Amino acid sequence: MSVFEEILSIYESRGSSAYFGEAVSMTEHALQAAHFAQREEAPAELVVAALLHDIGHLLEPAPADIGDWKIDARHEQVGSRWLAARLRPEVAEAVRLHVPAKRYLCAADSGYLAQLSAASVVTLGLQGGPMSAAELSAFEREPYHHEALRVRRWDDQGKLLGLKTAALRDYRALVEGVLK
Ligand code: FE
């Protein structure tokens, strides 16, 4: 099976489940994040990172009800390991850092926390809360931290009920262009 066929089958089997506490499914959320990346004419690696940033949730499903989340499922690490074996490092790194990027923005941008969705505030607690000063500077030394911050903003935008987007299968050429 090609990498793109693997991705299609993962989203076809589990992508219709709800995106924790949001109005959209996992697949809709992925497509919306990619839609906002494309609207900013982001490079292919970042559009694909936006599309696949939550693939870790589908590889190792967490409880459907956010109230049942007792531990951080570390979906960004599960996802980035899967992606690093298949796609260019920019994709995997932006995905690995998209949860730290949220913790970074909560500490570095005073308006950011206020616009997070309720579910995203709940998971923030499980993910370690806003970064400390030492964590902020460590994050800024990550080579792909700018890319991760962009993916994070598209992630946060991709929770709109009924937004019209492309379909997952429309991303074949883009994904195949960022294979390792
Ligand atoms: Fe997300």
Backbone and ligand atoms as CSV (ligand in chain L), in Angstrom:
chain,resi,resn,atom,element,x,y,z
A,1,MET,N,N,0.858,-1.195,0.000
A,1,MET,CA,C,0.000,0.000,0.000
A,1,MET,C,C,0.894,1.246,0.000
A,2,SER,N,N,0.582,2.219,-0.833
A,2,SER,CA,C,1.375,3.451,-0.842
A,2,SER,C,C,1.103,4.243,0.445
A,3,VAL,N,N,1.984,5.188,0.734
A,3,VAL,CA,C,1.787,6.021,1.930
A,3,VAL,C,C,0.436,6.732,1.857
A,4,PHE,N,N,0.105,7.248,0.676
A,4,PHE,CA,C,-1.167,7.972,0.589
A,4,PHE,C,C,-2.358,7.036,0.806
A,5,GLU,N,N,-2.254,5.798,0.273
A,5,GLU,CA,C,-3.337,4.823,0.502
A,5,GLU,C,C,-3.452,4.494,2.001
A,6,GLU,N,N,-2.312,4.394,2.674
A,6,GLU,CA,C,-2.325,4.152,4.128
A,6,GLU,C,C,-3.076,5.281,4.844
A,7,ILE,N,N,-2.762,6.519,4.447
A,7,ILE,CA,C,-3.399,7.683,5.077
A,7,ILE,C,C,-4.914,7.644,4.832
A,8,LEU,N,N,-5.285,7.370,3.577
A,8,LEU,CA,C,-6.722,7.299,3.267
A,8,LEU,C,C,-7.406,6.247,4.121
A,9,SER,N,N,-6.773,5.089,4.266
A,9,SER,CA,C,-7.448,4.020,5.003
A,9,SER,C,C,-7.536,4.334,6.492
A,10,ILE,N,N,-6.536,5.019,7.031
A,10,ILE,CA,C,-6.588,5.422,8.447
A,10,ILE,C,C,-7.753,6.395,8.679
A,11,TYR,N,N,-7.889,7.393,7.802
A,11,TYR,CA,C,-8.967,8.386,7.984
A,11,TYR,C,C,-10.328,7.796,7.631
A,12,GLU,N,N,-10.353,6.862,6.652
A,12,GLU,CA,C,-11.635,6.246,6.324
A,12,GLU,C,C,-12.134,5.373,7.471
A,13,SER,N,N,-11.202,4.713,8.177
A,13,SER,CA,C,-11.689,3.830,9.238
A,13,SER,C,C,-11.982,4.576,10.536
A,14,ARG,N,N,-11.218,5.655,10.841
A,14,ARG,CA,C,-11.433,6.299,12.153
A,14,ARG,C,C,-11.681,7.793,12.110
A,15,GLY,N,N,-11.586,8.399,10.922
A,15,GLY,CA,C,-11.645,9.861,10.849
A,15,GLY,C,C,-13.021,10.451,11.082
A,16,SER,N,N,-14.066,9.615,11.000
A,16,SER,CA,C,-15.406,10.184,11.167
A,16,SER,C,C,-15.762,10.386,12.634
A,17,SER,N,N,-14.905,9.920,13.550
A,17,SER,CA,C,-15.211,10.149,14.969
A,17,SER,C,C,-15.076,11.640,15.288
A,18,ALA,N,N,-15.732,12.051,16.345
A,18,ALA,CA,C,-15.749,13.471,16.705
A,18,ALA,C,C,-14.350,13.915,17.120
A,19,TYR,N,N,-14.031,15.160,16.811
A,19,TYR,CA,C,-12.779,15.745,17.286
A,19,TYR,C,C,-13.068,16.298,18.669
A,20,PHE,N,N,-12.465,15.666,19.664
A,20,PHE,CA,C,-12.726,15.897,21.088
A,20,PHE,C,C,-13.395,17.217,21.454
A,21,GLY,N,N,-14.655,17.132,21.772
A,21,GLY,CA,C,-15.343,18.304,22.294
A,21,GLY,C,C,-15.636,19.384,21.259
A,22,GLU,N,N,-15.372,19.132,19.964
A,22,GLU,CA,C,-15.593,20.161,18.940
A,22,GLU,C,C,-16.773,19.755,18.052
A,23,ALA,N,N,-17.184,20.710,17.187
A,23,ALA,CA,C,-18.348,20.489,16.324
A,23,ALA,C,C,-18.006,19.655,15.088
A,24,VAL,N,N,-16.738,19.363,14.874
A,24,VAL,CA,C,-16.310,18.708,13.629
A,24,VAL,C,C,-15.734,17.318,13.908
A,25,SER,N,N,-15.701,16.488,12.842
A,25,SER,CA,C,-15.066,15.165,12.953
A,25,SER,C,C,-13.550,15.339,12.812
A,26,MET,N,N,-12.816,14.274,13.104
A,26,MET,CA,C,-11.353,14.311,12.956
A,26,MET,C,C,-10.964,14.627,11.510
A,27,THR,N,N,-11.671,14.013,10.550
A,27,THR,CA,C,-11.331,14.260,9.143
A,27,THR,C,C,-11.671,15.689,8.746
A,28,GLU,N,N,-12.828,16.194,9.181
A,28,GLU,CA,C,-13.178,17.591,8.874
A,28,GLU,C,C,-12.142,18.553,9.468
A,29,HIS,N,N,-11.719,18.259,10.686
A,29,HIS,CA,C,-10.719,19.104,11.343
A,29,HIS,C,C,-9.409,19.120,10.537
A,30,ALA,N,N,-8.982,17.948,10.094
A,30,ALA,CA,C,-7.758,17.836,9.291
A,30,ALA,C,C,-7.885,18.647,7.998
A,31,LEU,N,N,-9.016,18.483,7.324
A,31,LEU,CA,C,-9.227,19.172,6.043
A,31,LEU,C,C,-9.335,20.676,6.238
A,32,GLN,N,N,-9.927,21.101,7.343
A,32,GLN,CA,C,-10.036,22.538,7.597
A,32,GLN,C,C,-8.674,23.144,7.918
A,33,ALA,N,N,-7.865,22.457,8.714
A,33,ALA,CA,C,-6.525,22.975,9.033
A,33,ALA,C,C,-5.718,23.115,7.731
A,34,ALA,N,N,-5.787,22.109,6.856
A,34,ALA,CA,C,-5.077,22.174,5.568
A,34,ALA,C,C,-5.638,23.296,4.696
A,35,HIS,N,N,-6.924,23.495,4.734
A,35,HIS,CA,C,-7.581,24.568,3.982
A,35,HIS,C,C,-7.015,25.936,4.389
A,36,PHE,N,N,-6.869,26.161,5.690
A,36,PHE,CA,C,-6.343,27.458,6.141
A,36,PHE,C,C,-4.854,27.593,5.781
A,37,ALA,N,N,-4.116,26.495,5.803
A,37,ALA,CA,C,-2.702,26.532,5.385
A,37,ALA,C,C,-2.606,26.908,3.906
A,38,GLN,N,N,-3.464,26.331,3.092
A,38,GLN,CA,C,-3.429,26.633,1.653
A,38,GLN,C,C,-3.852,28.059,1.368
A,39,ARG,N,N,-4.785,28.550,2.168
A,39,ARG,CA,C,-5.237,29.923,1.984
A,39,ARG,C,C,-4.092,30.921,2.202
A,40,GLU,N,N,-3.130,30.536,3.055
A,40,GLU,CA,C,-1.942,31.380,3.262
A,40,GLU,C,C,-0.806,31.015,2.313
A,41,GLU,N,N,-1.103,30.163,1.342
A,41,GLU,CA,C,-0.093,29.730,0.373
A,41,GLU,C,C,1.150,29.179,1.058
A,42,ALA,N,N,0.941,28.387,2.096
A,42,ALA,CA,C,2.051,27.756,2.824
A,42,ALA,C,C,2.721,26.724,1.922
A,43,PRO,N,N,4.019,26.435,2.183
A,43,PRO,CA,C,4.696,25.391,1.406
A,43,PRO,C,C,4.038,24.020,1.607
A,44,ALA,N,N,4.252,23.134,0.634
A,44,ALA,CA,C,3.595,21.817,0.642
A,44,ALA,C,C,3.812,21.065,1.959
A,45,GLU,N,N,5.037,21.136,2.496
A,45,GLU,CA,C,5.318,20.404,3.746
A,45,GLU,C,C,4.384,20.860,4.870
A,46,LEU,N,N,4.082,22.159,4.890
A,46,LEU,CA,C,3.253,22.674,5.990
A,46,LEU,C,C,1.768,22.431,5.756
A,47,VAL,N,N,1.355,22.415,4.499
A,47,VAL,CA,C,-0.041,22.047,4.232
A,47,VAL,C,C,-0.258,20.586,4.652
A,48,VAL,N,N,0.713,19.729,4.324
A,48,VAL,CA,C,0.593,18.314,4.695
A,48,VAL,C,C,0.689,18.159,6.219
A,49,ALA,N,N,1.543,18.942,6.863
A,49,ALA,CA,C,1.619,18.894,8.331
A,49,ALA,C,C,0.286,19.309,8.941
A,50,ALA,N,N,-0.335,20.357,8.393
A,50,ALA,CA,C,-1.641,20.789,8.903
A,50,ALA,C,C,-2.669,19.671,8.705
A,51,LEU,N,N,-2.639,19.054,7.535
A,51,LEU,CA,C,-3.596,17.986,7.223
A,51,LEU,C,C,-3.444,16.803,8.191
A,52,LEU,N,N,-2.197,16.460,8.521
A,52,LEU,CA,C,-1.933,15.220,9.268
A,52,LEU,C,C,-1.511,15.460,10.716
A,53,HIS,N,N,-1.706,16.692,11.227
A,53,HIS,CA,C,-1.131,17.012,12.537
A,53,HIS,C,C,-1.711,16.156,13.661
A,54,ASP,N,N,-2.940,15.670,13.490
A,54,ASP,CA,C,-3.571,14.854,14.537
A,54,ASP,C,C,-3.637,13.370,14.187
A,55,ILE,N,N,-2.835,12.912,13.230
A,55,ILE,CA,C,-2.924,11.504,12.830
A,55,ILE,C,C,-2.629,10.581,14.021
A,56,GLY,N,N,-1.853,11.073,14.973
A,56,GLY,CA,C,-1.569,10.274,16.174
A,56,GLY,C,C,-2.826,9.892,16.937
A,57,HIS,N,N,-3.839,10.756,16.900
A,57,HIS,CA,C,-5.111,10.441,17.565
A,57,HIS,C,C,-5.792,9.239,16.901
A,58,LEU,N,N,-5.565,9.074,15.606
A,58,LEU,CA,C,-6.216,7.977,14.880
A,58,LEU,C,C,-5.390,6.701,14.961
A,59,LEU,N,N,-4.092,6.845,15.171
A,59,LEU,CA,C,-3.224,5.668,15.283
A,59,LEU,C,C,-3.399,5.003,16.644
A,60,GLU,N,N,-3.599,5.843,17.673
A,60,GLU,CA,C,-3.810,5.319,19.030
A,60,GLU,C,C,-4.988,6.057,19.633
A,61,PRO,N,N,-6.210,5.593,19.319
A,61,PRO,CA,C,-7.394,6.358,19.729
A,61,PRO,C,C,-7.468,6.590,21.245
A,62,ALA,N,N,-7.808,7.823,21.620
A,62,ALA,CA,C,-8.015,8.192,23.021
A,62,ALA,C,C,-9.519,8.103,23.315
A,63,PRO,N,N,-9.923,8.167,24.586
A,63,PRO,CA,C,-11.358,8.152,24.890
A,63,PRO,C,C,-12.095,9.247,24.115
A,64,ALA,N,N,-13.292,8.909,23.608
A,64,ALA,CA,C,-14.040,9.863,22.791
A,64,ALA,C,C,-14.491,11.064,23.620
A,65,ASP,N,N,-14.777,10.838,24.875
A,65,ASP,CA,C,-15.263,11.922,25.730
A,65,ASP,C,C,-14.073,12.580,26.421
A,66,ILE,N,N,-13.947,13.871,26.197
A,66,ILE,CA,C,-12.780,14.586,26.732
A,66,ILE,C,C,-12.724,14.498,28.257
A,67,GLY,N,N,-13.900,14.340,28.888
A,67,GLY,CA,C,-13.944,14.196,30.341
A,67,GLY,C,C,-13.237,12.934,30.825
A,68,ASP,N,N,-13.052,11.963,29.903
A,68,ASP,CA,C,-12.390,10.708,30.269
A,68,ASP,C,C,-10.873,10.765,30.067
A,69,TRP,N,N,-10.396,11.895,29.604
A,69,TRP,CA,C,-8.946,12.030,29.406
A,69,TRP,C,C,-8.282,12.243,30.753
A,70,LYS,N,N,-7.612,11.215,31.236
A,70,LYS,CA,C,-6.931,11.361,32.519
A,70,LYS,C,C,-5.456,11.637,32.307
A,71,ILE,N,N,-4.939,11.182,31.200
A,71,ILE,CA,C,-3.525,11.411,30.910
A,71,ILE,C,C,-3.405,12.034,29.542
A,72,ASP,N,N,-2.282,12.646,29.288
A,72,ASP,CA,C,-1.996,13.182,27.964
A,72,ASP,C,C,-1.610,12.005,27.075
A,73,ALA,N,N,-2.354,11.813,26.001
A,73,ALA,CA,C,-2.095,10.674,25.117
A,73,ALA,C,C,-0.852,10.882,24.246
A,74,ARG,N,N,-0.257,12.074,24.302
A,74,ARG,CA,C,0.968,12.348,23.540
A,74,ARG,C,C,0.783,12.034,22.063
A,75,HIS,N,N,-0.345,12.474,21.528
A,75,HIS,CA,C,-0.643,12.132,20.136
A,75,HIS,C,C,0.353,12.766,19.169
A,76,GLU,N,N,0.964,13.886,19.579
A,76,GLU,CA,C,1.895,14.549,18.654
A,76,GLU,C,C,3.157,13.715,18.460
A,77,GLN,N,N,3.533,12.942,19.490
A,77,GLN,CA,C,4.731,12.110,19.337
A,77,GLN,C,C,4.433,10.840,18.554
A,78,VAL,N,N,3.261,10.247,18.830
A,78,VAL,CA,C,2.836,9.068,18.056
A,78,VAL,C,C,2.759,9.446,16.572
A,79,GLY,N,N,2.129,10.572,16.292
A,79,GLY,CA,C,1.951,11.014,14.912
A,79,GLY,C,C,3.279,11.358,14.248
A,80,SER,N,N,4.145,12.069,14.954
A,80,SER,CA,C,5.384,12.502,14.303
A,80,SER,C,C,6.311,11.317,14.040
A,81,ARG,N,N,6.284,10.307,14.899
A,81,ARG,CA,C,7.100,9.114,14.613
A,81,ARG,C,C,6.614,8.418,13.344
A,82,TRP,N,N,5.311,8.308,13.214
A,82,TRP,CA,C,4.723,7.662,12.030
A,82,TRP,C,C,5.090,8.459,10.780
A,83,LEU,N,N,4.988,9.769,10.884
A,83,LEU,CA,C,5.263,10.632,9.724
A,83,LEU,C,C,6.755,10.659,9.382
A,84,ALA,N,N,7.615,10.642,10.409
A,84,ALA,CA,C,9.062,10.719,10.170
A,84,ALA,C,C,9.553,9.516,9.369
A,85,ALA,N,N,8.869,8.390,9.487
A,85,ALA,CA,C,9.257,7.192,8.748
A,85,ALA,C,C,8.827,7.268,7.282
A,86,ARG,N,N,7.979,8.219,6.949
A,86,ARG,CA,C,7.376,8.234,5.612
A,86,ARG,C,C,7.552,9.543,4.837
A,87,LEU,N,N,7.532,10.668,5.549
A,87,LEU,CA,C,7.522,11.978,4.880
A,87,LEU,C,C,8.736,12.806,5.305
A,88,ARG,N,N,8.951,13.920,4.615
A,88,ARG,CA,C,10.088,14.797,4.912
A,88,ARG,C,C,10.070,15.285,6.361
A,89,PRO,N,N,11.265,15.502,6.917
A,89,PRO,CA,C,11.355,15.864,8.337
A,89,PRO,C,C,10.582,17.136,8.708
A,90,GLU,N,N,10.436,18.096,7.780
A,90,GLU,CA,C,9.682,19.317,8.103
A,90,GLU,C,C,8.255,18.974,8.533
A,91,VAL,N,N,7.677,17.962,7.888
A,91,VAL,CA,C,6.297,17.567,8.199
A,91,VAL,C,C,6.248,16.988,9.612
A,92,ALA,N,N,7.120,16.009,9.869
A,92,ALA,CA,C,7.111,15.324,11.164
A,92,ALA,C,C,7.448,16.287,12.300
A,93,GLU,N,N,8.382,17.195,12.066
A,93,GLU,CA,C,8.797,18.117,13.127
A,93,GLU,C,C,7.699,19.130,13.466
A,94,ALA,N,N,7.043,19.656,12.446
A,94,ALA,CA,C,5.959,20.605,12.719
A,94,ALA,C,C,4.843,19.913,13.498
A,95,VAL,N,N,4.605,18.635,13.202
A,95,VAL,CA,C,3.570,17.880,13.922
A,95,VAL,C,C,4.028,17.600,15.356
A,96,ARG,N,N,5.279,17.199,15.522
A,96,ARG,CA,C,5.790,16.899,16.869
A,96,ARG,C,C,5.688,18.120,17.780
A,97,LEU,N,N,5.878,19.307,17.186
A,97,LEU,CA,C,5.916,20.529,17.987
A,97,LEU,C,C,4.573,21.254,18.067
A,98,HIS,N,N,3.496,20.697,17.501
A,98,HIS,CA,C,2.268,21.496,17.480
A,98,HIS,C,C,1.594,21.596,18.847
A,99,VAL,N,N,1.838,20.642,19.739
A,99,VAL,CA,C,1.307,20.773,21.104
A,99,VAL,C,C,2.204,21.685,21.952
A,100,PRO,N,N,3.545,21.498,21.925
A,100,PRO,CA,C,4.388,22.523,22.558
A,100,PRO,C,C,4.081,23.933,22.050
A,101,ALA,N,N,3.747,24.074,20.762
A,101,ALA,CA,C,3.435,25.400,20.210
A,101,ALA,C,C,2.235,26.026,20.920
A,102,LYS,N,N,1.264,25.208,21.260
A,102,LYS,CA,C,0.106,25.726,22.011
A,102,LYS,C,C,0.537,26.175,23.407
A,103,ARG,N,N,1.349,25.374,24.079
A,103,ARG,CA,C,1.836,25.740,25.413
A,103,ARG,C,C,2.698,26.998,25.332
A,104,TYR,N,N,3.445,27.129,24.213
A,104,TYR,CA,C,4.271,28.319,23.987
A,104,TYR,C,C,3.380,29.546,23.845
A,105,LEU,N,N,2.385,29.466,22.975
A,105,LEU,CA,C,1.533,30.623,22.702
A,105,LEU,C,C,0.740,31.035,23.942
A,106,CYS,N,N,0.368,30.064,24.773
A,106,CYS,CA,C,-0.371,30.404,25.997
A,106,CYS,C,C,0.484,31.248,26.936
A,107,ALA,N,N,1.801,31.050,26.880
A,107,ALA,CA,C,2.697,31.828,27.739
A,107,ALA,C,C,3.165,33.111,27.054
A,108,ALA,N,N,3.329,33.081,25.739
A,108,ALA,CA,C,3.991,34.189,25.032
A,108,ALA,C,C,3.016,35.211,24.449
A,109,ASP,N,N,1.757,34.823,24.258
A,109,ASP,CA,C,0.802,35.696,23.571
A,109,ASP,C,C,-0.430,35.841,24.469
A,110,SER,N,N,-0.584,37.036,25.037
A,110,SER,CA,C,-1.615,37.214,26.070
A,110,SER,C,C,-3.034,36.990,25.527
A,111,GLY,N,N,-3.248,37.231,24.245
A,111,GLY,CA,C,-4.595,37.054,23.694
A,111,GLY,C,C,-4.908,35.615,23.303
A,112,TYR,N,N,-3.881,34.763,23.271
A,112,TYR,CA,C,-4.053,33.426,22.686
A,112,TYR,C,C,-4.968,32.528,23.518
A,113,LEU,N,N,-4.693,32.451,24.805
A,113,LEU,CA,C,-5.455,31.561,25.682
A,113,LEU,C,C,-6.952,31.891,25.624
A,114,ALA,N,N,-7.268,33.182,25.553
A,114,ALA,CA,C,-8.662,33.616,25.573
A,114,ALA,C,C,-9.451,33.114,24.367
A,115,GLN,N,N,-8.766,32.857,23.238
A,115,GLN,CA,C,-9.517,32.437,22.046
A,115,GLN,C,C,-9.484,30.915,21.826
A,116,LEU,N,N,-8.856,30.173,22.746
A,116,LEU,CA,C,-8.868,28.714,22.608
A,116,LEU,C,C,-10.273,28.175,22.857
A,117,SER,N,N,-10.614,27.073,22.183
A,117,SER,CA,C,-11.901,26.436,22.452
A,117,SER,C,C,-11.875,25.820,23.850
A,118,ALA,N,N,-13.072,25.581,24.395
A,118,ALA,CA,C,-13.169,25.028,25.754
A,118,ALA,C,C,-12.422,23.695,25.859
A,119,ALA,N,N,-12.579,22.838,24.843
A,119,ALA,CA,C,-11.919,21.530,24.878
A,119,ALA,C,C,-10.399,21.695,24.846
A,120,SER,N,N,-9.938,22.690,24.111
A,120,SER,CA,C,-8.502,22.905,23.998
A,120,SER,C,C,-7.914,23.422,25.308
A,121,VAL,N,N,-8.723,24.128,26.090
A,121,VAL,CA,C,-8.276,24.576,27.409
A,121,VAL,C,C,-8.164,23.363,28.349
A,122,VAL,N,N,-9.125,22.420,28.247
A,122,VAL,CA,C,-9.067,21.205,29.076
A,122,VAL,C,C,-7.791,20.421,28.766
A,123,THR,N,N,-7.501,20.217,27.479
A,123,THR,CA,C,-6.311,19.425,27.148
A,123,THR,C,C,-5.026,20.180,27.494
A,124,LEU,N,N,-5.060,21.497,27.472
A,124,LEU,CA,C,-3.874,22.270,27.871
A,124,LEU,C,C,-3.376,21.835,29.251
A,125,GLY,N,N,-4.314,21.630,30.175
A,125,GLY,CA,C,-3.942,21.185,31.518
A,125,GLY,C,C,-3.213,19.849,31.484
A,126,LEU,N,N,-3.728,18.919,30.681
A,126,LEU,CA,C,-3.112,17.589,30.564
A,126,LEU,C,C,-1.764,17.647,29.852
A,127,GLN,N,N,-1.588,18.669,29.040
A,127,GLN,CA,C,-0.368,18.781,28.236
A,127,GLN,C,C,0.737,19.535,28.963
A,128,GLY,N,N,0.452,20.016,30.177
A,128,GLY,CA,C,1.507,20.661,30.965
A,128,GLY,C,C,1.291,22.148,31.204
A,129,GLY,N,N,0.184,22.713,30.676
A,129,GLY,CA,C,-0.101,24.129,30.907
A,129,GLY,C,C,0.844,25.037,30.119
A,130,PRO,N,N,0.738,26.356,30.332
A,130,PRO,CA,C,1.617,27.292,29.631
A,130,PRO,C,C,3.087,27.015,29.945
A,131,MET,N,N,3.980,27.289,28.990
A,131,MET,CA,C,5.404,27.025,29.189
A,131,MET,C,C,6.025,27.965,30.219
A,132,SER,N,N,7.039,27.446,30.907
A,132,SER,CA,C,7.865,28.284,31.782
A,132,SER,C,C,8.852,29.062,30.916
A,133,ALA,N,N,9.554,30.019,31.531
A,133,ALA,CA,C,10.533,30.817,30.781
A,133,ALA,C,C,11.612,29.925,30.163
A,134,ALA,N,N,12.059,28.911,30.908
A,134,ALA,CA,C,13.104,28.017,30.378
A,134,ALA,C,C,12.577,27.216,29.189
A,135,GLU,N,N,11.307,26.779,29.296
A,135,GLU,CA,C,10.706,26.028,28.191
A,135,GLU,C,C,10.520,26.916,26.956
A,136,LEU,N,N,10.184,28.182,27.192
A,136,LEU,CA,C,10.016,29.108,26.063
A,136,LEU,C,C,11.318,29.223,25.271
A,137,SER,N,N,12.441,29.382,25.976
A,137,SER,CA,C,13.681,29.548,25.197
A,137,SER,C,C,14.117,28.241,24.557
A,138,ALA,N,N,13.851,27.112,25.207
A,138,ALA,CA,C,14.168,25.827,24.564
A,138,ALA,C,C,13.337,25.645,23.284
A,139,PHE,N,N,12.071,26.039,23.357
A,139,PHE,CA,C,11.200,25.917,22.172
A,139,PHE,C,C,11.732,26.792,21.033
A,140,GLU,N,N,12.179,27.993,21.374
A,140,GLU,CA,C,12.680,28.914,20.340
A,140,GLU,C,C,13.973,28.410,19.700
A,141,ARG,N,N,14.648,27.459,20.337
A,141,ARG,CA,C,15.851,26.880,19.728
A,141,ARG,C,C,15.522,25.703,18.802
A,142,GLU,N,N,14.283,25.249,18.797
A,142,GLU,CA,C,13.886,24.164,17.886
A,142,GLU,C,C,13.931,24.685,16.445
A,143,PRO,N,N,14.634,23.979,15.546
A,143,PRO,CA,C,14.749,24.472,14.173
A,143,PRO,C,C,13.394,24.716,13.481
A,144,TYR,N,N,12.393,23.944,13.812
A,144,TYR,CA,C,11.103,24.081,13.124
A,144,TYR,C,C,10.023,24.739,13.980
A,145,HIS,N,N,10.433,25.565,14.935
A,145,HIS,CA,C,9.395,26.124,15.810
A,145,HIS,C,C,8.501,27.128,15.095
A,146,HIS,N,N,9.046,27.874,14.136
A,146,HIS,CA,C,8.175,28.806,13.394
A,146,HIS,C,C,7.099,28.041,12.614
A,147,GLU,N,N,7.521,26.935,12.007
A,147,GLU,CA,C,6.582,26.115,11.239
A,147,GLU,C,C,5.501,25.549,12.165
A,148,ALA,N,N,5.928,25.091,13.346
A,148,ALA,CA,C,4.969,24.513,14.300
A,148,ALA,C,C,3.951,25.562,14.757
A,149,LEU,N,N,4.395,26.795,14.931
A,149,LEU,CA,C,3.465,27.856,15.350
A,149,LEU,C,C,2.423,28.123,14.260
A,150,ARG,N,N,2.855,28.049,13.016
A,150,ARG,CA,C,1.886,28.245,11.921
A,150,ARG,C,C,0.868,27.105,11.908
A,151,VAL,N,N,1.356,25.873,12.034
A,151,VAL,CA,C,0.430,24.719,12.053
A,151,VAL,C,C,-0.558,24.862,13.210
A,152,ARG,N,N,-0.053,25.328,14.339
A,152,ARG,CA,C,-0.918,25.487,15.520
A,152,ARG,C,C,-2.074,26.458,15.252
A,153,ARG,N,N,-1.786,27.562,14.573
A,153,ARG,CA,C,-2.841,28.546,14.282
A,153,ARG,C,C,-3.895,27.944,13.345
A,154,TRP,N,N,-3.449,27.147,12.370
A,154,TRP,CA,C,-4.417,26.510,11.460
A,154,TRP,C,C,-5.218,25.445,12.203
A,155,ASP,N,N,-4.552,24.729,13.098
A,155,ASP,CA,C,-5.227,23.741,13.949
A,155,ASP,C,C,-6.362,24.437,14.722
A,156,ASP,N,N,-6.044,25.568,15.331
A,156,ASP,CA,C,-7.051,26.278,16.132
A,156,ASP,C,C,-8.206,26.804,15.276
A,157,GLN,N,N,-7.922,27.132,14.028
A,157,GLN,CA,C,-8.984,27.658,13.153
A,157,GLN,C,C,-9.892,26.559,12.617
A,158,GLY,N,N,-9.386,25.328,12.567
A,158,GLY,CA,C,-10.077,24.255,11.854
A,158,GLY,C,C,-11.171,23.556,12.646
A,159,LYS,N,N,-12.057,24.330,13.246
A,159,LYS,CA,C,-13.088,23.731,14.109
A,159,LYS,C,C,-14.457,24.299,13.771
A,160,LEU,N,N,-14.658,24.653,12.507
A,160,LEU,CA,C,-15.879,25.358,12.101
A,160,LEU,C,C,-16.925,24.393,11.558
A,161,LEU,N,N,-18.105,24.506,12.065
A,161,LEU,CA,C,-19.203,23.653,11.619
A,161,LEU,C,C,-19.568,24.007,10.180
A,162,GLY,N,N,-19.511,23.004,9.297
A,162,GLY,CA,C,-20.032,23.187,7.937
A,162,GLY,C,C,-19.139,23.919,6.949
A,163,LEU,N,N,-17.864,24.177,7.293
A,163,LEU,CA,C,-16.969,24.835,6.328
A,163,LEU,C,C,-16.744,23.910,5.130
A,164,LYS,N,N,-16.824,24.465,3.927
A,164,LYS,CA,C,-16.621,23.662,2.723
A,164,LYS,C,C,-15.125,23.568,2.423
A,165,THR,N,N,-14.630,22.353,2.243
A,165,THR,CA,C,-13.199,22.144,1.972
A,165,THR,C,C,-13.036,21.145,0.827
A,166,ALA,N,N,-11.796,20.980,0.388
A,166,ALA,CA,C,-11.456,19.886,-0.520
A,166,ALA,C,C,-11.654,18.557,0.220
A,167,ALA,N,N,-11.598,17.449,-0.522
A,167,ALA,CA,C,-11.689,16.119,0.089
A,167,ALA,C,C,-10.280,15.591,0.353
A,168,LEU,N,N,-10.181,14.605,1.234
A,168,LEU,CA,C,-8.858,14.050,1.557
A,168,LEU,C,C,-8.157,13.532,0.302
A,169,ARG,N,N,-8.923,12.880,-0.597
A,169,ARG,CA,C,-8.247,12.307,-1.769
A,169,ARG,C,C,-7.702,13.380,-2.723
A,170,ASP,N,N,-8.118,14.611,-2.556
A,170,ASP,CA,C,-7.563,15.706,-3.376
A,170,ASP,C,C,-6.119,16.035,-2.993
A,171,TYR,N,N,-5.638,15.502,-1.867
A,171,TYR,CA,C,-4.289,15.827,-1.395
A,171,TYR,C,C,-3.222,14.833,-1.841
A,172,ARG,N,N,-3.598,13.891,-2.721
A,172,ARG,CA,C,-2.637,12.858,-3.144
A,172,ARG,C,C,-1.327,13.466,-3.673
A,173,ALA,N,N,-1.425,14.377,-4.638
A,173,ALA,CA,C,-0.202,14.903,-5.268
A,173,ALA,C,C,0.655,15.653,-4.243
A,174,LEU,N,N,-0.008,16.403,-3.377
A,174,LEU,CA,C,0.727,17.176,-2.377
A,174,LEU,C,C,1.484,16.247,-1.415
A,175,VAL,N,N,0.797,15.198,-0.950
A,175,VAL,CA,C,1.448,14.234,-0.040
A,175,VAL,C,C,2.570,13.504,-0.761
A,176,GLU,N,N,2.322,13.102,-2.002
A,176,GLU,CA,C,3.351,12.351,-2.722
A,176,GLU,C,C,4.559,13.236,-3.043
A,177,GLY,N,N,4.355,14.548,-3.049
A,177,GLY,CA,C,5.469,15.466,-3.262
A,177,GLY,C,C,6.353,15.665,-2.043
A,178,VAL,N,N,5.931,15.206,-0.873
A,178,VAL,CA,C,6.748,15.391,0.334
A,178,VAL,C,C,7.175,14.048,0.952
A,179,LEU,N,N,7.128,12.984,0.134
A,179,LEU,CA,C,7.625,11.693,0.626
A,179,LEU,C,C,9.115,11.806,0.908
A,180,LYS,N,N,9.604,10.992,1.849
A,180,LYS,CA,C,11.040,10.966,2.138
A,180,LYS,C,C,11.841,10.592,0.921
L,1,FE,FE,FE,-5.818,19.542,16.015
